[in-house]
Amino acid sequence: MIAVNVLAVRYLANASPALCRQLGAPEGYPSLAMLTTDSDDPTYIALDEATKAADVQVIYGRSFYAGAGSASTPNAGEVIGILAAQTPGAVRSGMEAALAELQRVGFEETHKVPYLAHTVSSVGTFLAKEAGVPVGSALAYLIAPPLEGMYAMDAAMKAADVKLCKLYAPPSETNFGGGLLRGTQSACDAACGAFAAAVAEAAERPVE
């Protein structure tokens, strides 16, 4: 697994009301936690994990253009995520859950091509909204470089009884592509396996 590097973490116990409103925080959620890392998709999975561990909401999550290799400053990385909660303790608990999840999830690499094929067995509020599915659904989170990603998405959808909920058509901000597939946990696992195998095949023989 390619480790995710956490670059910066900061907490605001009682953020400015105007800032909270502009960021989309619900009324009564003044406590914020912010982080940047060098890998966006694992970070989105980790932010979703935070919503299952504490009474927090993901109010902001954006990838930066071109990716971590083109970061504007040393601590900018590839993505920023912001959690909001009613209390400082809750937002800190949520962030701690996100940081712990980042130790468990990340990209793999095959033939020098990175990819993410990860089953989220029970999504929280963040990924549920992103995929348009109920909280608690299982999702296959699939990402790879543009051609490999689209080629492998086809393989994943043919390999199992899954539904395409979200297509990340290339190029994304970080020049990757993929999508979110919904199914049973076993179906999502099968889709992830097929995706990984198709990425490896395309990476090994890029021109047929």
C-alpha positions in Angstrom: 0.0 0.0 0.0 1.2 3.5 -0.8 1.1 5.3 2.6 -0.9 8.6 2.9 1.0 11.4 4.4 -0.9 13.7 6.6 0.5 17.2 6.0 -1.4 19.6 8.3 -4.2 19.4 10.9 -5.8 22.3 12.7 -8.8 22.8 14.9 -11.1 25.8 15.5 -13.1 25.4 18.7 -15.4 28.3 17.8 -15.0 29.4 14.2 -16.3 32.7 12.9 -20.0 32.4 12.1 -19.5 34.0 8.7 -16.8 31.4 7.8 -19.0 28.6 9.0 -21.8 29.8 6.8 -19.6 30.2 3.7 -18.2 26.7 4.2 -21.7 25.2 4.5 -21.6 24.2 8.2 -25.1 23.7 9.7 -26.4 26.2 12.2 -25.0 25.3 15.6 -21.9 23.5 14.3 -19.1 26.1 15.1 -16.3 23.7 15.8 -14.2 22.8 12.8 -11.3 20.5 12.1 -9.2 20.8 8.9 -6.6 18.5 7.3 -4.5 18.3 4.2 -2.9 15.1 2.8 -1.0 14.0 -0.3 -3.7 11.6 -1.5 -7.3 12.7 -2.1 -9.4 9.6 -2.5 -8.2 7.8 0.7 -8.8 11.1 2.5 -12.4 11.2 1.3 -12.9 7.6 2.6 -11.3 8.7 5.9 -13.6 11.7 6.2 -16.6 9.5 5.7 -15.3 7.3 8.5 -15.3 10.3 10.8 -19.0 10.7 10.3 -19.6 7.2 11.6 -17.3 7.7 14.6 -18.7 11.0 16.0 -21.4 13.5 15.5 -19.7 15.4 12.8 -20.4 16.5 9.2 -18.0 16.8 6.3 -18.7 20.4 5.2 -15.9 20.7 2.7 -13.7 18.4 0.7 -11.8 19.5 -2.4 -9.0 18.0 -4.5 -6.3 20.3 -5.8 -5.5 20.6 -9.5 -2.7 18.3 -10.9 -2.1 16.4 -7.6 0.4 16.3 -4.8 3.4 16.4 -7.2 2.3 19.9 -8.2 1.3 21.2 -4.7 1.6 24.9 -4.3 3.2 24.8 -0.8 4.8 22.0 1.3 1.7 21.4 3.4 -1.0 21.9 0.7 -0.7 18.4 -0.7 -3.6 17.1 -2.9 -6.7 17.7 -0.9 -8.3 19.6 2.0 -11.1 18.3 4.2 -13.1 20.1 6.8 -15.3 18.6 9.5 -17.8 20.5 11.6 -19.4 19.6 14.9 -21.4 21.2 17.7 -18.5 20.8 20.2 -14.7 20.8 20.1 -14.6 17.3 21.6 -16.8 15.9 18.9 -14.9 17.4 16.0 -11.6 16.2 17.5 -13.0 12.7 17.9 -14.1 12.7 14.3 -10.7 13.9 13.1 -9.0 11.2 15.2 -11.1 8.6 13.5 -10.2 10.0 10.1 -6.5 10.0 10.9 -6.8 6.4 12.1 -8.5 5.3 8.9 -5.7 6.9 6.8 -3.4 4.3 8.3 -5.5 1.6 6.9 -6.5 2.7 3.4 -4.4 3.9 0.4 -3.5 3.3 -3.2 -1.8 0.2 -4.5 0.6 0.0 -7.4 1.0 -2.3 -10.3 3.6 -1.9 -13.0 4.2 1.6 -11.7 0.5 2.5 -12.1 -1.3 3.5 -8.9 -4.9 2.6 -8.3 -7.4 2.4 -5.5 -9.9 -0.5 -5.2 -11.5 -0.3 -1.8 -14.8 -1.6 -0.4 -16.5 0.6 2.1 -18.6 -1.9 3.9 -21.0 0.7 5.4 -20.9 4.3 4.3 -21.4 7.2 6.5 -23.2 10.5 5.6 -20.4 11.9 3.4 -20.1 9.1 0.9 -23.8 8.3 1.1 -24.5 11.8 -0.2 -21.8 11.6 -2.8 -23.1 8.3 -4.2 -26.8 9.0 -3.7 -27.3 5.9 -1.5 -28.7 5.3 2.0 -26.3 5.5 4.9 -25.0 2.0 5.7 -24.8 0.9 2.0 -21.7 -0.9 0.8 -19.7 0.8 -2.0 -16.8 -0.1 -4.1 -14.5 3.0 -4.4 -12.5 2.7 -7.6 -9.9 5.1 -9.0 -7.0 4.8 -11.4 -5.3 6.9 -14.1 -7.6 7.9 -17.0 -7.5 5.1 -19.5 -6.9 2.3 -16.9 -9.7 3.7 -14.8 -12.3 3.6 -17.5 -11.1 0.2 -18.8 -11.2 -1.3 -15.3 -14.6 0.3 -14.4 -16.1 -1.7 -17.3 -14.5 -4.9 -15.9 -15.7 -4.2 -12.4 -19.3 -3.6 -13.4 -19.3 -6.8 -15.5 -17.8 -8.9 -12.7 -20.5 -8.5 -10.0 -24.1 -7.4 -9.4 -23.3 -3.8 -8.8 -24.8 -0.5 -9.8 -22.9 2.5 -11.0 -23.8 5.4 -8.6 -21.1 7.9 -9.6 -18.7 8.1 -12.5 -15.5 10.2 -12.0 -14.9 10.8 -15.7 -11.4 11.8 -16.5 -9.7 14.0 -16.1 -10.4 14.7 -12.4 -8.6 17.5 -10.7 -5.7 15.1 -10.1 -6.0 13.6 -13.6 -7.4 10.2 -12.6 -10.8 8.6 -13.1 -13.1 5.9 -11.7 -16.3 5.7 -9.8 -18.5 4.4 -7.0 -20.4 1.1 -7.3 -23.2 0.0 -5.0 -23.9 -3.6 -4.1 -23.6 -6.2 -1.3 -20.3 -6.3 0.4 -19.3 -9.4 -1.4 -20.3 -7.9 -4.8 -18.3 -4.8 -4.0 -15.3 -7.0 -3.1 -15.6 -8.9 -6.4 -15.9 -5.6 -8.3 -12.7 -4.3 -6.6 -10.9 -7.5 -7.5 -11.9 -7.2 -11.1 -10.9 -3.5 -11.2 -7.5 -4.3 -9.8 -6.9 -7.1 -12.3 -8.0 -4.9 -15.2 -5.7 -2.1 -14.1 -2.8 -4.5 -13.9 -3.5 -6.0 -17.3 -3.8 -2.6 -18.9 -0.6 -1.3 -17.2 1.4 -4.4 -18.2 0.2 -4.2 -21.9 -0.8 -0.6 -22.6 -1.1 -1.1 -26.3 -2.9 -4.1 -27.6 
